[in-house]
Amino acid sequence: MLGALDVRDAGGAPVVLNRRKQRVALAVLLARANRPVRTAELVGQLWGDEPPPSAAANLQSYLAGLRKVLDGEHGDGAPRLPASRGGYLLRVEPGELDAACFERLAAEGGEALAAGEAALALDRLTQALELWRGAVLEDLPLPPALEAEAARLTEMRLDAIEDRFAALLALGRHDVAAAELPLVTNAHPLRERLWELEMRALHRCGRQADALATYRRAEVLLREELGVAPGAALRELRRRILDGDLSLNPARASAVLPRQLPLAVPDFLGRQEELARLDAEPGPVLLITGAAGIGKSALALHWAHRAAERFPDGQLYVDLRGGADPRDALTAFLVSLGVPATEVPASVDGAAALFRSTLADRRMLIMVDDADSADQVRPLLPGTAPCTLVVTSRNRLSGLVALQGATRVELGPLPSADAIALLGRVTGEALVMTEYDDAEEIVRLCGGNPLAVRIAGANRCGQSLREHARDLSTEDFFAALVIPGDEAASVPASFARTQERLSFPAQRLLGLLGMLPHFSFTLDDAAGLLRTSTASARRPLGELVAWHLIRSTVDGFTIDPLTRRLAAVLAVTAPPPARTLSPGRP
């Protein structure tokens, strides 16, 4: 009803009703949904005070056609349009009629605004207004009953529009209100509340002269159209603006724009191809994946700081640390955006809906670090807002790519030259140039992993690079990759956090792969190590690929040197392989 009359079947396909009076009859019944409408009233609405002799028969024909279209779509099999006490009653379920949904959402929004819950009010009112497609039943000639219903709904729409602007102002989003209000006010110039809201929005934007000019336009228009002066509320607002009343501009709920990005790595280098791709494809969801320590967060933060000017409304950041509850992240985000913690819905779905509404019309960058699963990320998606969500994960999160259209950027080891340059940043470039071959060996032992390279360089205690490379090549290489006093940031700890997220078969296979005498293996090899069939081996292999612990190749799989050495410690508790490995590979 909120636009041209539109009827859809259970599958969402349009239902064609070509007879105009049949459509008007349906509209009258919809306006009185779930209430009986007497036959005489229907005849009067369709033909006025002088219906033709065939009116009753024609009405029955129209309604029979409606029954044929509508019956069978009702969930419980009951007729949609039963006869009822000398008339007819059209059965409509909750959520089926746009006008009823609008009334419910608008009422909830108004109640929330009156209760001081501006964020919730904005969410409900925005949903309500999005249901409108045009004027009420704009494609039909409206009989008196429908004219009254259209006027009632239109008035409710204007009330909801005003309440939405009031909610925006309550949330400190006067810039959005000031940009949108002039068009609405000009379309409905006799509504004094719109003029008042426009004046408040302009004043809070620091545009005092424009706010007073708005008052003068309202004054002239009201005198010319109605012969009256502006009401008491508008006159009082003008006086307070002239007096410089500070209470007119309360502290914005989120006066300080959130700038939550952590410090970027100051000596970031390399990854030019990946940066170029991020620059070229800043879609709504950017997904950066790779192994532990491979530089996902460093790349994301480097790009985010570089692209910050694209997002004038600020940046939000959260570290999920793998298993954090997305509601905790939503609560933190909403509080940062000015929503009181007590107004954040208890459910994840409710908090996510409020988050999307609060982001509407804002251009923000949202960074979610170290996500474990797509289900953790989905509640944090910004909806239709002009925002970009950057996610880092050790998992490939293929669900986000398949269902949410995320752009995935996968990181592999740093190229040798970049990794050696990174080592030089930590140990000193002169030392690296002097002992270049040994620097190259250290980088090889670290598998091109930036975290391992950094820690290996930082832990060099006056040794030559040759001596340091020798330490890294021994069985005690763990010690060389642990930061004393900051063990949680070490390479083994980072690897262990990934390993803990695997199923038991995948953990066991990873440990057994650490025993391999070479870096490549096949599906048959994996099945032999696990003493199972190739079909059963595919699932744990898939897990290891998804968590970037092994790579899939044309001929099988590979495991990098660093991961193999770290995985070897898991092999201590694993039984020896039952079969010999396939021969002939390097």
N, C-alpha and C positions, 0 to 999 in steps of 0.2 A: 504493500500500500504506500510505502514511502517513496513515491516515484510512480512511474507507469505501473498499472496492474500487472504483476508477474507471478505466474503459477508454475511451480516445478513439481515433477514427479519424485518418487522416492530416490531415484538415481541422480537427481539434479537436472534432468533434461527439461526444457521448457514445454509446457502444455499449451497448445494453441486453442484459443476460444475466439472464433471469428465473429459471432453474433454480438453486436454492441450491447443490446439490452440484457443478454445473458451475462455479459461481463459486469454490467451495472448491478444486476441482481446478486451476483457473487460478491461484489464490493459491499453492498448493503448488508449481506449476511456476515461478511468478515468484520465489518464495523461493529456488529453485535455478536461476535463469536461466542459460542457456547451459551447463548441466550436465545429464547424463542422469538421469532418475528412473525406476526400474524399475516395471513395471506392478504388481507385487505390493505395492510400497510405496504407490503411489497408491491401490490398493484398500484397504489397511490404514488409510490416513489418512482415507478417505471413510467406511468402514463399520466400522472397528475390527477386533477379533479374530474376529468372527463375521459375515462378509459374507454376504449372501443369494446364492442360486445365480445370480441374474441380474446380479451385481455387474460381472463382466467385460464383459458385453454393454452394460450401462448406461454403464460407463466409456467404452467405444468410442463410444457415442452422444454422450456429453458432449464428448468430444474432437473428434468429427467436426463437431459444432456450433461448437466453438471454431475449428477450421480454416476453416470457411466464413466466419466473421467476420474472422479474422486474416489469412488468406492474401490476397495481392494488395496489402496495405498495406506489405509489405517492399520496400525500395528496389530490391534487385537481382532481384526476382522469385522468389527462393528461398522454399520453404515456411517458415512460421513455426514449425510444430509437426511436424517429421519424426519418424518412428520411429527409435529409437536403442538398439541393444544390449538388446533385450528390454524396452524402455521408451520413453520419450518425452523430447524435449529442446525447450524453448521458446527460440527465438532472440530476443534482445533487444539492440538497438543502444545504444551509449553515448548518454546523455541522455534515453532513453525511459522509464526506470524511476525513480520518485522516490526509492526507497530507495537505489538505487545512487548517484544524484546526491548524496543526503545523506551517504552514507558518504565519498565522495570529498571533498566540501567540508569536512566535519567533520575529516577527516584532515589536509587542507591547513591548516585553521585551527589545529589542535593543533600541527602542526609549526612554523607561523609563530610561535605563542606561545612555544614552547620555544626558538626561535631569537632571541627578543627583538623580533620584528617585530609589535608589538601592533596597529598599524593594519591591516596585512594580515590578521592573525588575526581581527580584529573583522569585516572585510568578508566573509571566507569563512564564518565561523560564523553571521553574521546571515543570509546567503544559505541556509545549510544548514537553519537552524531555521525559516525562512519556508516551507519545503517541507511542513511538518507541518500537516495539516488536522484531526487528532484522534488517537485511539488507533489503533494498528496494526490494520488490517482490522476496525474496530470494528463493522461490520455483519454479520460472519460468525461462526459457531461455530468455534472454532479447534481443530483436531486437534493431537496432541502436537508434531508437527514445526513447525507454525505457532506454537504457544504458545512454543516455544523461540526461534523467530526473532523473535517480537514482543518477548519479554523482552530479547533481545540488542539489538535496535534501540532499545528504550525506554531501556536502560542507556546506549547511545551518545548518545541525545538528552540525557539528564541530564548526561553528561560534557561535551557540547557547550555546554549551558546554563552549566555552571560555568566552562568555558573562556572563554565570552563575557564573563561578569562579571569574570573575571580580566583580560581584555583591556581592558575599560572602566576598571578600576582602574589598569592600567599606563599608560593614556592620560590619567590624571588626571580621569576622568569619574565620580568617586565619587558625585556628586550623583544621577546617573542610576541607578547601581547601588544606592544606598541606597533609592531610591524603589521599585525593582522587586523587590529581593531578598526582603523579608518575605513577599510572596505565594508566591514559589517555595519558600522555606524552610518555610513552614507546610504546603505541599502535600507536601513530601518531608522531614519532620522528622528522619529517621534518617541523613541525609547530612551528616556533620560538616563537609565542605568548604564547604557552603552556609552553615552557621552562621559558619564562619571568614571567609568572604568578606563576609557581612553585617556582622560586627564590624569588619572593616577599613574597609568603606565608611563606616559610621557614625563611626568614629574620625576618618577623614580629613575628614569633614564638620564636625568640631569637636564631635561629639555623644558624648563619652566616657562619660557616664552611660548613654546608650542602648546603647552598645556593651557595657558591663559587664552591663546588664540582659539583653541578648541572650544573653550567656554563661550567666547564671543560668537562663534559660528552657531553654536547651539541656541544662544539667546536670540539671535536674529531669526533663525529658522522657526523657533517655537512661537515667536511673536507674529511672524508672517503667516504661518500655517494654522495656528490655533488661537492667536490673539492672547497668549498668556506668557508670563515671565517664567524663567526656569524655576524648578521646584526648590524646596528648602535644602535638599541634599546637595544639589549642584551649587547653589549659592554659598553654602557653608564650605564646600571644598575649595571654591575660588578664594574665599576669604583666608582660609588656612594656607593656601599656596602663597598669597600675597604677604601674609604674616611670617612666612618662613617656618611654619610649624614642622619641627623635626620629626614628630611622630608620624608624619605622612610617609616617611621613607625608612621603615624599620630595617634592621640589619637583615640582609638577604640570608635566607636559610643556608645557602651554600655560597656565601660572599667570597670566600677564597676558592678560586677555581682549583679543583684537584690536580696536582702535579705530582703524581705518585711514583713515577718511574725511578727505580734505583739508579745509582751511579753506573754509567756505562764503563766498560773496560777501556782505560785511557790509551793503551797501546794496541788496540785492535788492528789487525792487519789481515789481508787476504779476503777471500769470499766475495770477490768483485762480481762474479757471475751471479751468485745468489742475491747480492744486494741489488743488482740491476733488475733481476726478476721481481723482487719485492717492490721496487720503485715502479715497475711497469704494470704490476698487477695488484694494486692495493684494494682488492675486493673486500667484501664484508667479513670474510673469515680467511686469515692467513695461518697456515699450519706449518711449523718448522719442526722437523723430526730428525732423530739421529741417536746414536749410542750415547751412553753416559759419558760426560766430559768432552763431547765432540765440539761444543761451542754453540749450542742452540740458543741459550739465554744471552750469551755475548753478542751473537748476531742479531737477535731480536731487539735487545736494548740499543745496540749501535744504530740499527735502522730506525727504531722508535724515536730516539733523541733527534736523529737527523730529519725525520719526517714530522716532528712535533708541530711545526707551524701550520701543517695541513689541518690540525685539529684544534681550533681556537677555544673550544670549550673544555679543554684539559685532557688529562690522561688518568686512567685507573689502572691499578696493578694489584695482583694477588699471586702468591706462591702457594699452589695447592699441595706441594710436597707429596705428590702421589695420591694420597688417600683422603684428602680433606673433603668435608661435606660441602656441596655447592651452595647450600643455604647460608653457611657461614660467610662465604664469599659474597653472596647477594646482599646479606645484611651489611657487611662492611662497605660495599659499593653504594648502597642506598643511603646509609648514614653520611657517607662522603658527599652525596648529592643533596643533602639537606633533609632527608626523611628521618624523623625521630625513630629511634630503635623500637619504641613501643608500637609504632604503626606498621612495622614490617610484618606481613602475614606469616603465620606459623608454617604453612606448607611451602614446599619448594615451588610448586606451580603458581601459588599466589604471589610469592616474592618475585618470581621471574616475570609475571605479568606486570607487577608494579615497576620493576626495573625497566622493562621495555617502554612503559608509559612515561617514566621519568626521563628516559633518554630521548623521547620523541623530539624532533627538531633540534637536537644537539649534535654537534659534530665532535665526537670524542674518540680517542684511541684507548682501547682496553687490552691489557696484556695479562694473559693467564699463563703462568709459568708452571712447568712440571705437572701437566695433567696426566692422569692414568688412563682415563677412558672417555669415550665420546659422551656417555651419560653424565659425566661430571661437567662437561663443557656446554651441552645443549641449553641448560637453564640460563647460561650467561650470554647467549646470543642476543644481539641488540635489536632484533626485529627489523622494522623498516627504517629505523633511524639512519642518518648518514654517518655511521660509525664504522670503525674497523676493529675487529677482534683478532689479536695475534696470540696464537697458542703455541707453546713449546711442549714437546712430549718425547719420551724415549720410545713410545709406541707409535706405530704408523697411523693409528686412529682412522682406519679406512672408512668407518661409518660416517665420519664428518665429511669425507670427500664424496662418498656415494650419495648421502641423503641431504647434506647441507651445502654441497657444492664448494667445499673449502679448497683453496689453492694450497697444495702441499709442496714444500721445499725440503728435500731430504739432504742432510749433510753427511758427507763421508770424511775420511781422514784429510788433514791438510796436505796439500802437495809438499814434497820434500823441501823445496826452496822456501816456502812460506813458514814451514815448521822450523827450519834452521834459523830464519830471521826472527821468529818468535823466541827461540832459545837465546839468540843474541840479545834480545831486549831484556832478558832476565839475568843472564850471566855476564853480559858485556859483549859488544860486537867485536871488539879487538881480539878477545880470547877465541871467539868462534872463527874469526878469519885466520887466526894462527893455527888452530887445530880443527880445520874444516872437516877432515875425514872422520875424526872422532865425534864431532858434532853431528855429522850425518848418521853415524852409528847410533848415537843416543836417540835421535829422532826415529830411526828404524825400530829400535827396541821399544819405543813408546807408541809405535803404531800410528804415528801422525796424529795422535790424540792431543789436542791443545792443553787439556788439563794435566795430562801426564807430562807433557813437555815443560809446562810452567813449573810443576812441582819438582820435577827432576832438576831443572835449572836452579830453583830456589834452594834446594837441599844440598847443592854442591858446597862443601866446606873447605875451601882453599885447595881442593884437588885439581889436578889437570883434568881435562875432559876425557883423556884416555883412561885415567884411573876411575873416573866417574862412570864411564861406559862399562868398565869391567865390573863395577859394583852392580850396575843394572842388569848385567848378563848372568849374574849368579842366582842361586836359588833364593837368596835373601832380597830379591828385588823389591818385595813388598815394602821393606823399610825405606827404600829410596823414593817411594811414591806416597809416603805418609808425611803429613806436616806435623811435626811435634807440637803438641798443645792444641791442635786443630784437627784432630783425627777424623771428625765427621766430614771434613771437606776433602779427604784423601781419595785417591783413585780406587783403592780396594773397597772403601766404604761406599763410594758411589756405585761401584759394580755390584756390591752386595745388595744395595737397595733395589736394583733391577732384578737381581736373581731371586729376591724374596717374593716378587710379584708373579713368578712363574708357577705353573702347576708342578706337581711332583715329578711327573714323567719328563717335563721339559727341563727341570732342574737336574734330574739324573742324567739326561742326555747331554746337557751342557758340561757336566763334570766329566763324563766319559770322553767328550770331544777334546778335553784338555789333555788326554793321553795320546792323541793322534800324533804320529811321527811326521805328519805333513799338514798343510793348511787346507787342502781340498778333500772332499769326500762326496759320496753319492747317497741316494736314498737307501740303497741296499746296505751300505756301510752303517748308516744310522739304525736301520732295523737290526743288523747284527749286534751292534753295541747294546741295544735295548733288549735283545733276545725276543723279538716280536716280529710280526709281519710288516711288510712295507706299508700296508694300509693303515695299521695302527701307528706307524712311525710318522705318518704325515702330520698328524695334529701337533705333537711336540715340536717338530721341525717348523711348522707354521708359526708357532709361538715364538721361537727363537728368531725367525725372520722378522716378525712383527715388532719385536723388541730390539731390533738392530744388533743382535748378538752374533748372527751369522748372515751371510749374503747368499742369495740365490743366483746361480749362474746357468749358462746354457747346459753345461755338463754336470751340474749338481749343485754343490754348496761350497762356500769357503768360510774360514774363520780367521780373523786377523791375528798376528802374533801376540799382541797385548791381551786380547780376550782369551786366547788359548792358554796363556800362562796364568791368567787370573782364574780361569775355569779349572785349571789342573788341580787346585786345592780341593775341589769338590770330588775329584775322582778317588780320593782316599777311601771314602765310604761306599763307593760303587763297586759291584762285582766286576770281575774281568770280562772282556767281551767273549761271546760264545762262538763267533765266527771270525775267520780271517778277513781283513779288509781287501777290497778289490785292488789288484795290483795295477801298475802301469801309470800311476799319476805322480807328479812331482812332489 
